Amino acid sequence: MKDKISNIIPTIFAEIESDGCNESEKLLEYYLDCTAKERAVVDNVLLYLCGWTFETLLGKCGIRIGEKGALPDVLQEE
């Protein structure tokens, strides 16, 4: 059973890569529509998958979320 459990995350990543679709925009829209509790769930799942919350990952992409949970702007690389 332990060998099957250790395949969960690699299987998720393989499935993400295999469909050829980039669902980043839909994921961002979903996250912005989430309540604080729902965002916490998304963040916890991403912490297990990659070690970062979604808001931190957005920051790495140059995207900020404002105080009220909306996109105040998308930071442009200089």
LUMBA-246642 format. One record per atom (N, C-alpha, C, O): residue in three letters; x negated, y, z. Coordinates in pm, whole numbers, plus 50000, padded with zeros to 5 digits. Each point is the difference from the previous one (the first is absolute). Layout:
// residues N
AlaXYZ...
This chain:
// residues 78
Met499184988150000Met500825011950000Met499135012650000Met500325009749931Lys498584990350146Lys499155011850010Lys499455004049863Lys499895011949971Asp499764978349944Asp499505003349866Asp501095006549915Asp499705008649917Lys501534987550103Lys501115006349928Lys500235014350048Lys500245009049920Ile499684993050210Ile500195013350056Ile498935009549949Ile500305011549969Ser498464983950021Ser498925008849956Ser500125003749852Ser499235008349952Asn501704985849978Asn500235003349858Asn501045011049979Asn500215004349887Ile500455000350219Ile501085009749985Ile499515012949934Ile500535004049897Ile498475002450160Ile499535012849946Ile499384998349862Ile500325007949910Pro498804982250067Pro499504998349863Pro501114997649898Pro499895004549886Thr501164988450152Thr501124997749909Thr500735013049970Thr500385002549886Ile499825005950216Ile500645013049979Ile499195008349900Ile500565005649906Phe498134995250115Phe499155007849909Phe500014994249859Phe500045007649903Ala499934979350084Ala500054993849868Ala501305003149929Ala500015002449880Glu501094997650194Glu501305003149941Glu500095014749959Glu500605003249897Ile498815005650182Ile499985014249964Ile499265001949869Ile500455007449912Glu498414986050074Glu499185001549880Glu500594993149879Glu499715004049887Ser501124985950131Ser500434991749889Ser501165005649919Ser500174996249884Asp500615012950172Asp501205004349927Asp499745011349902Asp500845003049916Gly497995003550095Gly499655010349903Gly500725013250018Gly499815009249920Cys501034991950183Cys500735012550023Cys499385007450118Cys499614993950100Asn500305019249886Asn499535008250110Asn501235006750061Asn500605009049941Glu499774986550176Glu501215004850068Glu499685010950102Glu500785002150093Ser498095004949891Ser499575010050097Ser501055010850022Ser500295003850113Glu500275001249778Glu500995010850012Glu501244995350075Glu500535007350084Lys499924980649887Lys501184994750070Lys499704997750148Lys500865002450085Leu497934992949945Leu499624997950139Leu499965013250075Leu500475000850114Leu498995009649825Leu499975013150062Leu501425005350022Leu500305005150108Glu500564993749793Glu501395004450014Glu500694992550114Glu500725006050080Tyr499054981049926Tyr500594991950107Tyr499525005050136Tyr500805001950092Tyr497905000149921Tyr499415004350127Tyr500555013650042Tyr500305002150118Leu499845007049789Leu500525013450032Leu501454999550045Leu500435008550078Asp500334981749874Asp501404998650038Asp500184992350132Asp501124999350052Cys497824995150001Cys500084992050123Cys500205008750122Cys499575011550005Thr501094982750094Thr500075006250133Thr498634998050066Thr499154992849947Ala500655013550167Ala498744998450073Ala499754985350036Ala498884995249992Lys502184997850049Lys499844985850035Lys499664991649878Lys499174991050008Glu501465012049880Glu499714992649877Glu498585002649953Glu499314990949954Arg500245021650057Arg498615003349963Arg499024992350087Arg498964995549953Ala501385003050175Ala499134992550090Ala499864985549955Ala498924994250009Val502164999949941Val499954986449950Val499114999349876Val499144991249989Val501055018049917Val499175000449880Val498535001550040Val499144992949949Asp500595016350143Asp498635002350044Asp499404987550066Asp498844996849975Asn501944996450107Asn499494987850065Asn499664989249899Asn498974993350012Val501895004949888Val499724990049897Val498725003649925Val499144991449977Leu500725021349985Leu498805004249928Leu498764999050087Leu498924996949950Leu501215005650180Leu498864998250089Leu499514985649997Leu498794997550001Tyr502144993149996Tyr499614985949994Tyr499394996449865Tyr499084991949992Leu501445014149901Leu499504996849866Leu498655006349970Leu499104993449947Cys500755019550087Cys498785006849955Cys499305008150109Cys498925005549975Gly501664995450144Gly499345007150109Gly500305014850008Gly499415007050082Trp501514998049835Trp500345014249998Trp501515001849998Trp500724991549948Thr499755019650111Thr501425003349988Thr500245005649860Thr499065003649929Phe502204997150032Phe500325005249868Phe499645014849990Phe499505004549897Glu500755003050211Glu499665014249996Glu498505002049984Glu499575009249931Thr499624982350132Thr498555000949982Thr499614996649857Thr499145006749942Leu501484983250002Leu499714996449860Leu500395011349906Leu499295002949904Leu501855003550125Leu500415011549918Leu498955010950008Leu499665006249898Gly499814996450221Gly498965010050018Gly498774996849918Gly499365009049945Lys500304978250046Lys498854995849919Lys500265002749852Lys499065001149921Cys502224999950040Cys500385003049862Cys500235014949979Cys500345004249889Gly499475003950216Gly500205014449989Gly501445004350014Gly500385010649952Ile500444981250115Ile501425003050019Ile500265002050149Ile499614991650082Arg501055019549953Arg500365002750139Arg501494998750019Arg500795002249907Ile499594994450215Ile501415000050038Ile500175011150103Ile499245000750097Gly501755008049882Gly500245011350089Gly500624996050132Gly500294988350023Glu499905021650063Glu500544997650133Glu501384993549998Glu500334992350090Lys500475010749809Lys501354994549994Lys500064987549914Lys501094995449965Gly497764998850002Gly499974987549928Gly500105001149850Gly500154989949931Ala499765022250016Ala500075001949855Ala498615003149947Ala499075002650076Leu500804997149792Leu498745003549936Leu499915015149988Leu500755005849922Pro498385000750154Pro499885014549983Pro499305003549870Pro500275010249937Asp498844981050024Asp499285002049875Asp499154987749973Asp499844991450086Val499655008049796Val499034989749966Val498685007349980Val499875008549912Leu499174988050170Leu498715006949994Leu499304996849869Leu499954988549958Gln499535021649980Gln499284998349875Gln498514998750029Gln499445007550080Glu499944983049854Glu498554998850013Glu499335011449930Glu500415004049892Glu498565001250171Glu499285011349939Glu498724995549935Glu499275008249945
